[in-house]
């Protein structure tokens, strides 16, 4: 009988994939452990991704697989397949897809807002809107509000 090697502190990535019995906090810890080696930050709270295999040109291009930062997309069984636990819902696959409405993505931002898109134009518009909101918040944090301005520089009477 051959003895199996003992666990030497390595991580079993297949054991970390989401199980139906795992609680929310366990899934989050497992997801963090899965994404740690990739160096990719998990920005969105939740999401869903699906591929329409009837319209997918994966045999010819496989561009979505090439650009996926976490290798959540892979070629298997004659089609593009997804490991949902590795997907960070970044939209890079949709940006590089040749076919509109082939990859469908739904993600939830930290503020609870849900974004749904399946075309590269929609991804760009969502990113532009998010970046614009961040710029506006930065400017508002630097510029004084009128009431604060008047407190800092009170009106002087002229003689």
C-alpha positions in Angstrom: 0.0 0.0 0.0 1.3 3.4 -1.0 1.0 6.3 1.5 -0.5 9.5 0.2 1.6 12.7 0.7 0.6 14.8 3.7 -0.8 18.3 3.3 2.3 20.6 3.4 0.5 23.9 3.7 -0.5 24.2 0.1 -4.0 25.4 -0.9 -6.5 23.1 -2.6 -8.0 25.5 -5.2 -10.7 23.0 -6.1 -11.8 22.8 -2.5 -12.1 26.5 -2.4 -14.6 26.8 -5.3 -18.0 27.8 -4.0 -20.1 25.1 -2.5 -23.9 25.4 -2.0 -23.4 24.6 1.7 -20.8 27.4 2.3 -22.0 30.5 4.1 -21.5 34.0 2.7 -18.4 34.7 4.9 -16.9 31.3 3.9 -17.4 32.0 0.2 -15.8 35.4 0.6 -12.7 33.9 2.3 -12.5 31.2 -0.3 -12.8 33.8 -3.1 -10.1 35.9 -1.5 -7.8 32.9 -1.3 -8.5 32.0 -5.0 -7.8 35.5 -6.2 -4.7 36.2 -4.1 -2.2 34.5 -6.5 -3.6 36.5 -9.5 -3.0 39.9 -7.8 -6.4 41.1 -9.1 -8.6 43.2 -6.8 -12.2 42.1 -6.3 -14.1 45.4 -6.7 -17.7 44.3 -7.1 -19.8 42.8 -4.3 -21.6 40.2 -6.5 -22.2 39.4 -10.1 -23.3 36.9 -12.8 -21.7 36.1 -16.1 -23.0 34.0 -18.9 -22.0 33.2 -22.5 -24.4 32.6 -25.4 -22.7 29.6 -27.0 -24.9 29.9 -30.1 -23.4 33.3 -31.1 -19.9 32.8 -29.6 -17.1 32.7 -32.2 -14.7 31.2 -29.6 -13.3 28.6 -32.1 -12.1 31.4 -34.3 -11.0 34.1 -31.9 -10.8 33.2 -28.1 -10.0 36.9 -27.4 -12.1 36.8 -24.2 -9.9 34.0 -22.8 -6.7 35.9 -23.7 -7.7 39.1 -21.8 -9.3 37.6 -18.7 -7.1 38.8 -15.8 -8.0 35.8 -13.5 -8.2 33.0 -16.2 -11.9 32.6 -15.2 -12.6 31.9 -18.9 -11.1 28.9 -20.6 -11.6 26.7 -23.6 -13.2 23.4 -22.7 -15.6 21.0 -24.3 -15.4 22.8 -27.6 -16.7 26.1 -26.2 -15.7 29.0 -24.0 -16.4 28.0 -20.4 -16.5 30.1 -17.1 -15.3 29.4 -13.6 -17.7 31.8 -11.9 -15.7 31.8 -8.6 -12.7 33.3 -10.4 -14.6 36.0 -12.3 -14.2 39.5 -10.9 -16.8 40.9 -13.3 -14.4 43.5 -14.8 -15.9 43.4 -18.3 -12.6 42.9 -20.1 -14.0 39.9 -21.9 -17.0 41.9 -23.3 -14.6 44.8 -24.4 -12.7 42.3 -26.6 -15.6 40.2 -27.8 -16.3 40.5 -31.5 -20.0 39.7 -31.1 -22.5 41.9 -29.3 -24.8 40.2 -26.8 -22.5 37.1 -26.7 -21.3 37.6 -23.1 -23.8 38.9 -20.6 -22.6 40.5 -17.3 -24.4 41.7 -14.3 -22.6 43.2 -11.3 -23.4 45.0 -8.1 -21.3 48.0 -7.0 -20.6 48.8 -3.3 -23.4 51.3 -3.3 -25.9 48.6 -4.3 -26.3 49.8 -7.8 -26.7 46.9 -10.3 -25.1 47.2 -13.8 -26.1 44.9 -16.7 -24.4 44.9 -20.0 -23.4 42.8 -23.0 -21.9 45.2 -25.5 -18.4 46.8 -25.4 -20.0 50.3 -25.8 -22.0 49.7 -22.6 -18.9 48.7 -20.7 -17.1 51.9 -21.8 -20.1 54.1 -20.9 -20.3 52.5 -17.4 -16.6 53.0 -16.8 -16.8 56.6 -18.0 -19.8 57.3 -15.7 -18.0 55.7 -12.7 -14.8 57.7 -13.4 -16.8 60.9 -13.8 -18.5 60.4 -10.4 -15.1 59.8 -8.8 -13.7 63.0 -10.3 -16.8 65.0 -9.2 -16.4 63.7 -5.6 -12.7 64.6 -5.6 -13.4 68.2 -6.8 -16.2 68.6 -4.2 -13.9 67.5 -1.4 -11.4 70.2 -2.4 -13.6 73.1 -3.2 -15.2 75.1 -0.4 -19.0 75.3 -0.2 -20.3 78.9 -0.4 -21.3 79.0 3.3 -17.8 77.7 4.3 -16.2 80.3 2.0 -18.1 83.1 3.6 -17.1 81.9 7.1 -13.4 81.8 6.0 -13.5 85.2 4.2 -16.1 87.4 5.9 -17.4 90.4 4.0 -15.6 93.6 5.1 -17.4 97.0 5.0 -15.9 99.7 2.8 -15.6 103.3 4.0 
